[in-house]
Amino acid sequence: MSNEITLWKSKLPINIPPEANDPGEIVKYALQLARKDKLQIASAFNNKHYEMASTYIWAKSVSSLKLQLSKLGMNFISEMLDRPDIDESSNIDQKLTDFESIRLAEELGVISGTGSLRLRQSLEKLNHFGSLPVEEAEDFQITSDEALGIIRACVENILGQERIEAALDFQKFRNRFEQELFTKEDPEIEKLLASPYFFQRTSIRISLSLIKSATGAQLENALGNANLIIPLLWPKLKKPEKWQIGRSYAELFIDGKAKAASGLKKVLLKVKGFDYVPEDLRSTSYIKAAHAVLAAHEGMNNFYNEPAPMKILAEMGSVVPIPAFSICMSAMLSVKLGNSYNVSYNAQEYANSMLKGVSRDRWAYFLKECLQTDERILYKLLQTSPTSRWCELVIKYDLSEIAKEGVTDKDTKQLVIEASEKNSSRVHTLATRLIKKLGYKTA
Amino acid sequence: MPSHKFISLRDSLKGAVGDFLDDERMACIKTQDGLVEIINALSYYREEGHALFPEIFVIDNLEAVFKVLPTSEYIHINDGPKDVSTMIKALKQCAPLAQGGWVIYVLRKRDSFEYGVFRSGTTILSVSIEDILINNGDPAVPVIMVHQIADKIIEMKGFLKSCLSVNFGVDKEGKGSPVEILEGFVSIIISSVPAEVKELAQTFYRRLLSRILKEGHGTLAAVISNKKRKLPKEVRDGVILNPPINVVQRIEDLIKNKNPQANIRLNACIALIPGMMRSDGITIFATDGSVRAYNVFINHPTRAREQRRIGGARSRTFEALCGMLGNELMGAFVQSQDGRLEYKGVTR
C-alpha cells in the first residue's frame, strides 16, 4: 500500500534478521513472552515437537491480539465486523475467530498487510494439521520450516511488539470523529475519498459504532460527521454497507435511542437511503447464523464443526432476507469452496440446498454488489483447490452468463468468465487485483 | 331586557388551526375544518363510557412515513370524501383501536381522505412515532399530530415544530405547560440514572406519566435522593416497597437480553406504577428511577396547616411536600382533579 493514499498507516513488524533460523534466537525478540515460555517453545522445537511449539506460540499470540483488540470495546468490534451477535458483555475469545482477529488487526493498522498475510497462512496450516484424523496425523506432520515460519510470523507481528495497539493515525482519526467536526475541505476527508474501499468501509463502521455508543457532545459530533461522510461516500458504497447503515438505523429506533436514530434518519433522508432500512430485524437472525458457520469454518476441526451450524442456517429457509444475503453467501461459499486442503463433506448437502434456492437475480446481486468486497472469498481464490471448486460452481450455476449481463466491474466480470473456462491462474490474478483494490495485501 | 350571549370557541380555534397549517406548509381548508372537529372531540373523548386518548397523525405520503418507521405496520380501515365527515368517521372508527401503541393516520389524497391505524417499534423503549415524525421531523415527510396531553388540553404539533395547545378547561391553577411539567418531573426522577440508560429511562417515565396526565386522575408524587437507603421518616407512613421496583435494572435487562421475558417485565412496570399513582396518598420515587413506596401519607406541619386553609387535600399535601424540598425530598408533583398540575424540584 506504500504508493497508495491511505488514511492510516499500519505499524511495521519488528526487525528480525531474515536469515535467523534458530527459534531460540527468534523468541528472544518476543517481549510479551515470559522467559519460561521462550524456553519451552525453543525446547519443544529443538526436540522436534514442531506442532506443539507452533500451536503454543500461536495460542499466546492470538490471545494477546484479542485481548488488545477487546480494549477498543466490544461494541466497536461488533460494528467493525458487522457482527450483531457481539455486545459489550461478549467474551472476545469465544466470539472472535482467529481469522477475524487478524483481519480486524490489519484494518486498524495494528499489523501490516504482509504480517496479516503471514499470520493467515500460519493459521491455515495450524487448522489443517490440527484437524487431521489420527491415522493421517502420523503421516503428515508440520515440518521444521513450517513451524519456524509460524514462530517468526507470531513474534514479528504480535509478540515482539511492546504493546499491541491500533495505529496512531487510526486512533487520531477515530478520536476526531467524536471530538470535532470534519469539513469537506479537511485533508483527511480528501484522503478518505481517494482511499481504497476498505478504509471507506472502516470509516463508515467507525461512524456507526460511535453513533450507537456515544452520548452528549460526542454523539453530536459523531452524527455531524456521519452527515458529512456518509453522503460523500454513498455513491461508492456497495449494498452490504448500505444495508449496514439502514440496519443500524432500525436498531437504534428499536432500542429507543431517539437522538441517534433521528440523526441517522437525517443522513438517510439526505442520501435517499430508506430503501436500505429493513422492515424487520429477521435478517439479524440470519446474520448470527451465518457468523456461526464462519466461526466453525475458520476454527480448529472445521471439517467436523461446519455441518451443525450450516444445517441450522439452511433450515432457516432458503429465501434469505436481503440485508443478510451478503454474509450468508460468504458463509455458504466458504463451506462450498473449503480451504486449500479440502471441504467439510457433511456440510455440503446443507450448503447445496441453500445455494439451490439462490435465484438468478440474487446471484446477479452477489456478483455485482458483494463479491468484489468479500475479502474472505477473494482470499480463497488465491488458493488452488478452492479456486477449482469455485470454477465448478460457476459452471454449475451458469454464473458467467449472469456476470456478462449484469456485472459492471470489469475485473469481477472477468473473474467469473475465466472461472467458467476453468482458467485458474487468471482467476488468481484477478482475485489478487480485487484484493489490492480493496486495500488488503496479497502474497 | 335580558341579554342572551352565545360564546363559541369555534371561530378562534378555526383561525388558530388555519395559521398552524400555514406555518406547517400543509394548508388545506378541508383539513382545517376536520381538525377543528377532531380537537373538539378529543377534549372529552369517550366510547361506551370509556375515556380514550387516541393520537392522530395527518400525513401526505404513507410510503415515506412507513419507511422512516422501522418495524411498522398499518391497517387500512376506510376511505371517504375529502371533508369533515370523513375525519370524524376516522376518529369514530379508529379511536377504539388506537391503544397499546397503535395510532390513527389520516392520509390526505387529492380528492379523498384515507384512514386507518399504524404502529411501530418492538418494545415500549423503541423510539416513539412522535419523536421520529414530529420532534425530529423533516420536510421530506410532512406530518402533523393531534392528541390530548392532559385533562381537557389538546396539543397539535407539526414536523416544522409549530405547536398549538388548546385548553378547554376554565379553572386551571397549574403553572407551565403540561409537557414542560412532565419533562421537568421526569428529569428529577432520572437525574441519577447512569448516562448509558438515561435516555431510555426518560422514555419510560415520559410514557408512564403522560398516561397519568391524560387520564386526569388526581395524583401526588415525590422524589427522594437515590443515596437514601431508607425512606425519610416523614414519608414512611404507607406501603414501603422492599425491595424497591428497580425500573432501570429492568431497562438494562431488556437492552442486554432483548428477549420477550425482559420486555414483559418492563411492561409489567408500566401496568403497575400507574395503579400506585392512582391510589390515595403519595407515590415515592428515587432519583435512580426506582419506585420506593406508594399510598404514603404525611403529617402536615402546623405552619402549613394554618397558612393553607384554601385548596383541596392534594394541594395542601403538595405544599407540605414542597416544604421538604432540599432536605428530605428532591422533587414533588401534583395533579388534582380540579385541574392543578404542578411540580417543584431541587437541582443539584
Boltz contact constraints between the chains, C-beta under 6 A:
constraints:
  - contact:
      token1: [A, 215]
      token2: [B, 195]
      max_distance: 6.0
  - contact:
      token1: [A, 250]
      token2: [B, 70]
      max_distance: 6.0
  - contact:
      token1: [A, 253]
      token2: [B, 70]
      max_distance: 6.0
  - contact:
      token1: [A, 253]
      token2: [B, 127]
      max_distance: 6.0
  - contact:
      token1: [A, 254]
      token2: [B, 122]
      max_distance: 6.0
  - contact:
      token1: [A, 254]
      token2: [B, 126]
      max_distance: 6.0
  - contact:
      token1: [A, 256]
      token2: [B, 125]
      max_distance: 6.0
  - contact:
      token1: [A, 256]
      token2: [B, 126]
      max_distance: 6.0
  - contact:
      token1: [A, 256]
      token2: [B, 127]
      max_distance: 6.0
  - contact:
      token1: [A, 256]
      token2: [B, 200]
      max_distance: 6.0
  - contact:
      token1: [A, 256]
      token2: [B, 203]
      max_distance: 6.0
  - contact:
      token1: [A, 258]
      token2: [B, 127]
      max_distance: 6.0
  - contact:
      token1: [A, 258]
      token2: [B, 131]
      max_distance: 6.0
  - contact:
      token1: [A, 261]
      token2: [B, 127]
      max_distance: 6.0
  - contact:
      token1: [A, 262]
      token2: [B, 136]
      max_distance: 6.0
  - contact:
      token1: [A, 265]
      token2: [B, 68]
      max_distance: 6.0
  - contact:
      token1: [A, 269]
      token2: [B, 138]
      max_distance: 6.0
  - contact:
      token1: [A, 269]
      token2: [B, 140]
      max_distance: 6.0
  - contact:
      token1: [A, 274]
      token2: [B, 67]
      max_distance: 6.0
  - contact:
      token1: [A, 277]
      token2: [B, 70]
      max_distance: 6.0
  - contact:
      token1: [A, 280]
      token2: [B, 71]
      max_distance: 6.0
